[in-house]
Amino acid sequence: MIKFTLLLWVCSFLGEKACLSPIQYPTLYNTWYECSRAALKESSALFSRMGYKYVNDNRIGIKYHCQITETS
């Protein structure tokens, strides 16, 4: 059975792009849609924790990937 694992990268777009190591979430999603919606929700939560000033000053962006995970 195919499931999806969410990976998020927090990146700075100041000068040369630099990203932290990916955050892998433990939840397995049944569909790409569910995983992508979770990416939006988790990205928003990360922005909130980092705060307006930090995100603006460091030009933070978040990229995501829903990785296919085979399960039995």
C-alpha positions in Angstrom: 0.0 0.0 0.0 1.3 3.5 -0.8 1.4 6.2 1.8 3.1 9.6 1.9 5.6 11.0 4.4 5.8 14.8 4.8 9.3 16.4 4.6 9.7 20.2 5.2 12.8 22.3 4.7 13.1 25.8 6.3 15.2 27.9 4.0 16.6 31.4 3.9 16.5 33.2 0.6 19.1 35.9 1.6 21.9 35.8 -1.0 22.6 32.2 -1.7 19.7 30.0 -0.7 20.5 27.9 2.4 18.2 25.3 4.0 18.2 23.5 7.3 18.1 19.7 7.3 14.6 18.4 6.5 12.0 17.9 9.2 10.3 14.5 8.7 6.9 14.2 10.2 5.9 10.8 11.7 2.3 10.8 10.3 1.7 8.7 7.2 -0.8 10.2 4.8 -3.1 8.1 2.6 -3.1 10.6 -0.3 -0.9 13.3 -1.9 -3.8 15.7 -1.2 -3.8 15.0 2.6 0.0 15.3 2.7 0.0 18.6 0.8 -2.7 20.1 3.0 -0.6 19.0 6.1 2.4 20.8 4.5 0.4 24.0 4.4 -0.8 23.7 8.0 2.7 22.8 9.3 4.4 25.5 7.3 2.0 28.1 8.8 2.7 26.8 12.3 6.4 27.1 11.7 6.1 30.7 10.5 4.0 31.5 13.5 6.7 30.1 15.9 9.5 31.9 14.1 7.6 35.2 14.1 7.0 38.0 11.6 10.4 39.8 12.2 12.6 36.7 12.0 10.8 35.5 8.8 11.1 38.9 7.1 14.7 39.7 8.2 15.9 36.3 7.0 13.6 35.9 4.0 12.5 32.5 5.2 10.6 30.2 2.9 9.5 26.6 3.4 9.6 24.0 0.8 8.0 20.6 1.1 7.9 17.1 -0.4 5.4 14.3 0.0 7.6 11.2 -0.3 6.1 7.9 -1.3 6.4 5.3 1.4 5.5 1.7 0.8 3.7 0.0 3.6 2.6 -3.6 4.0 
